[in-house]
Amino acid sequence: MSSKSQQLFSVTIFGYRKPGMDEDAYHEYVSETHTGHLKELLIKNKIVSYHMQHNSTKGRALIDRILPNLPSEKVDDADCIVQIVFRDIEDYVRVKQDEKFKTVVDPDHAVFSDPSRTKFVTGWFEFHIMDGELV
């Protein structure tokens, strides 16, 4: 997939767990249950990729190995960063308009997420290295 041959877009979600929810339970739930509700819907609507980065307490502790002496206020505390990549914005709009999204996926957020802290960004998406190769 070349960044030069096609324009890709993405939405990135900085997710936070519901207050009082155990960290391990949160990561298990979003990885298995919530993602299970969503995967087929994304495929049906031609989504290019769906990535989830788990930003656990243990994972955040590794940042000092990568970036020694980084001030703690520079380390984001989101529990999970999700990125959904698509060729056409309308592909993702269709996901959000689908009845399954409205009745299953969206209401499921109440089980695990803290919507007061969740943040979103969107923009174009590029690959520069893929599978260890220049793109």
DRENTOR-30824 format. One line per 10 residues: number of its first residue (from 0); their letters; for each residue x, y, z of C-alpha. Coordinates in steps of 0.001 Angstrom, whole numbers, plus 500000, padded with zeros to 6 digits. Example, Ala and Ser with C-alpha at 12.3 -4.5 7.8 and 13.67 -1.06 7.14 Angstrom:
<nodes>
0) AS) 512300/495500/507800  513670/498940/507140
</nodes>
This chain:
<nodes>
0) MSSKSQQLFS) 500000/500000/500000  501676/503170/498868  501142/506558/500419  501684/507980/496921  499144/505823/495089  496093/506494/497230  494912/509042/499756  493985/507505/503088  492257/509105/506054  492064/508098/509683
10) VTIFGYRKPG) 490292/508799/512906  492346/508310/516060  490605/507876/519395  492285/508448/522752  490162/506281/525025  489941/506245/528790  488437/503523/530922  485282/503985/532912  485988/505235/536455  486309/502301/538831
20) MDEDAYHEYV) 486976/499746/536086  490018/497542/536617  492802/498201/534095  493188/494550/533047  489416/494129/532731  489280/497239/530543  491977/496044/528154  490440/492575/527915  486970/494006/527276  488002/496424/524513
30) SETHTGHLKE) 490213/493773/522853  487714/490962/522888  484128/492074/523440  483988/495572/521976  486243/494751/519037  484154/491638/518443  481094/493842/517951  482927/496066/515491  485229/494017/513237  482705/492648/510733
40) LLIKNKIVSY) 481039/496052/510450  484380/497650/509569  485141/494968/506985  481658/495314/505471  482311/499037/504962  485770/498596/503379  487792/500013/506271  491517/499647/505474  492741/498945/509015  491792/499061/512676
50) HMQHNSTKGR) 494643/499342/515202  494534/499360/518965  497462/500389/521156  497103/499445/524806  498643/502148/526949  498713/500281/530252  500473/501398/533412  503209/498833/532670  503523/500072/529094  503756/503711/530124
60) ALIDRILPNL) 506591/502760/532479  508645/501643/529454  508766/505156/528028  511808/505986/530164  513753/503280/528319  512823/504830/524964  512949/508513/525961  515058/508873/529114  514296/511871/531318  511037/512687/529551
70) PSEKVDDADC) 508966/514796/531959  505929/512867/533221  503547/515572/531998  504661/514681/528453  503444/511074/528814  499803/510717/527763  497626/508743/530142  495009/507476/527669  494292/503812/528364  493920/502890/524710
80) IVQIVFRDIE) 494657/504585/521413  492568/503338/518500  493202/504198/514880  490760/503452/512074  492082/503994/508538  489839/504355/505476  490049/505337/501807  486964/507517/501801  485438/509374/504719  482020/508109/503615
90) DYVRVKQDEK) 483152/504536/504360  483477/505438/508035  480306/507548/507973  478461/504398/506791  479868/502492/509770  478422/505081/512153  475053/505059/510349  474707/501271/510381  471950/499893/512604  474386/497543/514375
100) FKTVVDPDHA) 476616/500484/515261  473644/502408/516617  472154/499531/518619  475210/497495/519693  478583/499205/519185  477792/502744/520305  475789/501770/523427  478607/499353/524369  480894/502326/525074  478936/502891/528317
110) VFSDPSRTKF) 480260/499565/529631  483959/500478/529514  484678/504081/528523  484822/507504/530111  483294/509763/527444  484152/512898/529409  487860/512243/528743  487779/510568/525312  489416/512625/522554  489407/512328/518766
120) VTGWFEFHIM) 491607/513506/515913  491233/512968/512195  493326/513658/509140  495109/512079/506225  497175/508985/506791  500485/508002/505200  502692/504932/505155  506434/505595/504846  507738/502196/505987  505608/499061/505879
130) DGELV) 506686/495543/506798  510249/496831/507183  510319/498214/503640  510254/501742/502261  506918/502647/500737
</nodes>
